[in-house]
Amino acid sequence: MDARHVRLGTVDFSLMKTVSRSASFVCVLVLSSLLGAGAAGFSGKVKETMDAGGYTYVLVDTGTNKVWAAATKFPVKQGDSVVVADAMEMKDFHSKSLNRDFPVIQFAGSIAVNGAKTGEAALPAGHPAIGDDGGSLPAGHPSVNTKPATAKLDFTGLKPVKGGKTIAEIHAASAQLEGKSVKFRGKVAKYNAGILGKNWLHVQDGSGSAGSNDLLVTTLNTAKPGDTVLVEGKVALKKDFGSGYKYDLLVEEAKVVVE
């Protein structure tokens, strides 16, 4: 078969606690893609595959063990080589349509087949209900987006806030700042609304380098990519939101003012 790659779109998602077990399958998938959580990846040969509820399940032989993985439905067959990226583990998952229990399964943000390059695809066309076995999201669920909002940034003329810090300085002094309030000015590089009851911003100010030039911010305020914002919030380290979403550093409960 031709080399192919399937990647999930993203969803703005605020009502995770209210959805069914089957709908939470998709929640894990889309949040992995949306938030860029540090997730495991592996590769190997497909030993078994099946489709159900708009998704494809594959049993992957990595050479040391066999691992079940699943992603939005895609063409694959026994013997194909796959690379499973952005994977997130869920334990004791039951598929109603397969009538099968998976003690451990990896829900993948992307699965590359036979050496395909990374690409993106939306959820299946005409998808009426999101979730394995038809589990639907609750009424009033935010809209489905195929891509998070991002922006290219120009920091010309951007000045640090008086009495505040730069993003690089917050990274450098994060251990000393844990639990304390910080204030900084920056530009919104990426914005996702209504995830786990919060809006999520990636903010940059031109300081720092890779690994210290971006801060994740959670807030109830709104903004859009490219906005200049004044942020004041509490520094949190090693934050665990559950379902495998762990962050070394973020600013939470922030007040975000668009300037």
VOGU-3710 file (C-alpha; in Angstrom, 3 decimals, decimal comma):
1> mdarhvrlgt> 0,000/0,000/0,000  1,013/3,624/-0,401  2,615/5,332/2,553  -0,043/7,212/4,461  -0,332/9,271/7,604  -3,316/10,091/9,734  -3,357/12,893/12,274  -6,205/14,121/14,422  -7,650/17,577/14,279  -8,240/19,466/17,518
11> vdfslmktvs> -11,205/20,247/19,626  -12,038/23,051/22,056  -13,167/21,007/25,019  -14,488/22,181/28,405  -16,863/19,483/29,656  -14,582/16,482/29,981  -16,012/15,375/33,311  -19,533/15,152/31,890  -18,856/12,963/28,866  -19,263/9,207/28,601
21> rsasfvcvlv> -16,377/6,778/28,828  -16,542/6,271/25,072  -16,571/10,008/24,354  -13,583/10,444/26,664  -11,648/8,309/24,152  -11,756/11,229/21,740  -11,091/13,720/24,518  -7,759/12,030/25,167  -6,948/12,001/21,459  -7,767/15,607/20,727
31> lssllgagaa> -6,245/17,007/23,889  -3,004/15,219/23,109  -2,911/16,974/19,753  -4,206/20,291/21,050  -1,990/20,843/24,028  1,149/19,168/22,812  1,518/17,155/25,956  4,732/15,192/26,270  3,518/11,784/25,196  5,188/8,512/24,430
41> gfsgkvketm> 5,892/7,202/20,922  6,880/3,813/19,522  7,142/1,890/16,270  6,900/-1,645/14,952  4,983/-4,074/12,752  1,201/-4,436/12,740  0,201/-7,895/13,985  -3,557/-7,297/14,139  -5,921/-4,506/13,085  -9,631/-3,729/13,195
51> daggytyvlv> -11,974/-0,785/12,662  -14,786/0,256/14,994  -16,733/3,433/15,726  -14,769/5,533/13,234  -11,380/4,471/14,619  -8,678/1,999/13,710  -7,088/-0,243/16,328  -3,667/-1,787/15,712  -1,647/-4,290/17,706  1,968/-3,221/17,228
61> dtgtnkvwaa> 4,907/-5,565/17,747  7,779/-3,277/18,821  10,270/-6,131/18,961  10,213/-6,191/22,756  6,477/-6,250/23,425  3,087/-5,907/21,760  1,119/-2,697/22,247  -2,441/-1,774/21,274  -2,915/1,684/19,758  -5,830/3,528/18,179
71> atkfpvkqgd> -6,412/6,656/16,096  -8,992/8,122/13,730  -9,843/5,529/11,070  -7,052/5,027/8,531  -5,974/2,350/6,029  -3,510/-0,198/7,374  -2,963/-3,960/7,150  -1,068/-6,722/8,892  2,665/-6,487/8,245  2,707/-2,722/7,715
81> svvvadamem> 5,351/-0,709/9,539  3,884/2,011/11,745  5,170/4,832/13,897  2,834/5,840/16,707  3,415/9,419/17,859  1,806/11,617/20,519  0,454/8,534/22,257  -1,378/8,665/25,560  -2,096/5,623/27,694  -5,545/4,695/28,957
91> kdfhskslnr> -6,113/1,706/31,198  -9,156/-0,584/31,390  -10,789/0,733/28,232  -13,926/-1,099/27,048  -15,036/-0,906/23,413  -18,748/-1,590/23,107  -18,726/-2,091/19,344  -15,858/-4,573/19,600  -17,210/-5,977/22,872  -13,644/-6,082/24,015
101> dfpviqfags> -11,667/-4,875/27,001  -8,203/-3,411/26,579  -6,213/-3,507/29,834  -3,882/-0,899/28,314  -4,235/0,996/25,039  -2,355/3,936/23,567  -4,556/6,614/21,992  -2,470/8,266/19,310  -2,412/11,805/18,037  -0,899/10,397/14,851
111> iavngaktge> 0,026/7,078/13,291  2,372/7,001/10,300  2,118/3,986/8,011  5,068/2,710/5,941  7,291/5,737/6,440  4,784/8,475/5,641  5,654/12,052/6,557  3,618/13,925/9,143  0,367/15,382/7,871  -2,967/16,476/9,224
121> aalpaghpai> -6,526/15,399/8,685  -9,824/16,455/10,173  -12,145/14,092/11,981  -14,030/11,758/9,630  -16,311/13,515/7,128  -19,895/13,744/8,307  -18,880/12,668/11,826  -22,227/12,957/13,720  -21,045/11,746/17,113  -17,591/11,963/18,623
131> gddggslpag> -16,417/8,908/20,495  -15,815/5,209/20,084  -19,087/3,287/19,750  -21,052/6,458/19,062  -20,486/8,183/22,409  -21,515/11,791/21,791  -20,347/14,994/23,424  -22,838/16,786/25,678  -25,201/19,527/24,545  -23,526/22,912/24,418
141> hpsvntkpat> -20,087/21,438/23,752  -17,748/24,007/22,110  -17,249/23,783/18,372  -14,769/21,438/16,707  -11,763/23,164/15,131  -9,396/21,461/12,741  -6,416/23,490/13,892  -5,552/25,572/16,957  -5,222/29,310/16,380  -1,602/30,409/16,059
151> akldftglkp> 0,277/33,523/14,954  3,673/34,685/13,723  4,915/37,324/16,113  6,771/40,623/15,797  8,232/41,793/19,102  9,356/45,188/17,799  8,572/47,846/20,390  7,406/45,350/23,004  8,622/46,541/26,413  8,707/44,551/29,677
161> vkggktiaei> 6,085/45,605/32,207  7,336/47,858/35,003  8,038/45,790/38,099  7,527/42,601/36,159  9,715/39,982/34,537  10,506/38,670/31,103  9,494/35,168/30,120  13,137/34,074/30,108  13,550/35,421/33,644  10,506/33,479/34,833
171> haasaqlegk> 11,941/30,293/33,378  15,339/30,933/34,957  13,915/31,651/38,421  10,984/29,236/38,302  12,018/27,319/41,429  12,137/30,512/43,474  8,895/31,809/41,965  6,755/28,711/42,544  3,435/29,674/44,117  4,159/33,385/43,717
181> svkfrgkvak> 2,434/35,908/41,486  4,296/37,210/38,446  3,490/39,881/35,908  4,746/40,051/32,356  3,905/41,440/28,946  4,002/39,404/25,762  2,218/38,372/22,626  -0,148/35,462/22,204  1,508/32,820/20,039  -1,240/30,213/20,367
191> ynagilgknw> -4,738/30,227/21,831  -7,151/27,422/22,677  -10,519/28,132/24,290  -12,595/26,132/26,727  -10,337/23,201/27,556  -11,055/21,733/30,989  -12,962/24,914/31,822  -10,053/27,220/31,007  -8,587/29,154/28,103  -5,001/28,205/27,275
201> lhvqdgsgsa> -2,466/30,657/25,873  1,129/30,303/24,807  2,736/33,714/25,340  6,127/34,936/24,105  7,994/38,236/24,495  11,112/37,716/22,379  13,314/36,801/25,345  14,917/33,426/25,912  15,661/30,632/23,478  14,085/27,284/22,682
211> gsndllvttl> 12,783/25,884/25,953  12,698/29,246/27,745  10,978/31,591/25,272  7,356/30,528/25,780  5,006/30,375/28,753  1,795/28,392/28,995  -0,946/30,436/30,681  -4,381/29,328/31,885  -7,084/31,953/32,339  -10,791/32,678/32,147
221> ntakpgdtvl> -10,065/35,755/30,019  -10,034/35,677/26,230  -7,502/36,782/23,646  -6,498/35,947/20,111  -3,180/35,073/18,451  -1,052/38,156/17,864  -2,608/40,152/20,710  -0,285/42,008/23,072  -1,313/40,995/26,571  -0,497/41,931/30,130
231> vegkvalkkd> -0,496/38,749/32,218  -0,557/38,400/35,985  -0,862/34,993/37,567  0,630/32,346/39,840  3,656/30,275/38,876  3,035/26,534/39,087  5,597/23,754/38,665  5,112/20,064/37,887  1,394/20,611/37,343  -0,614/17,443/36,713
241> fgsgykydll> -4,083/17,850/35,182  -4,635/14,098/35,025  -4,919/11,826/31,973  -1,165/12,187/31,492  -1,127/15,974/31,072  1,828/17,191/33,096  3,635/20,506/32,718  6,944/21,529/34,236  6,038/25,232/34,275  2,946/27,326/33,684
251> veeakvvve> 1,229/30,458/34,952  -2,270/29,657/36,165  -5,381/31,491/37,363  -4,068/34,407/35,375  -5,644/37,766/34,713  -5,017/38,508/31,036  -5,612/42,012/29,711  -5,396/42,685/25,980  -3,552/45,960/25,405
//
